């Protein structure tokens, strides 16, 4: 009976020893994984910081000059529109208004409107 009890005790000691080794290995792997996660977070942070720097560089070097050129073009188009309105459109409108006024005045005094009267449907 003693040999059976000794075998059980040896088996329990072996299981306890195995348990201890598993806990030690588990703890070491946890520490290694923790360090790897920290390093990954640091690398990710540096990458994001670099990306933000590149985006700022692109915005400052490429986008802002394009916005300035676009604003200048819009101002030029607005100036051209104002010039065309002042030198071409307004005189044409005034001349057409004067001609229409004269035609209307002549039509009122002479009784001629300058328009043909269409025939009635039944006549």
C-alpha angles and dihedrals in degrees: 000000000000093000090053091050091046090052091051091049091049090049091051091049090050091050091048091049090048090049091051092050091048090052092048093049091044090052093048092048090049091053091048092048091048090053091047091051091050090050091048092051091049092049091047091050092050091048092051091047090052091048091051089050091052092048091051090049092051092047093049096043103035114016101043094052089049090051090050092050091047091051090049091050092050090051090049092050091048090051092049091049091050091048093049091048093050098043105032115015101042095049091048091050091048092048092048090048091051092049091048091049092050092047091049092047092049089047092052094049096042100034092237116120095184092237126109117235111232118230118257117256094243100041 
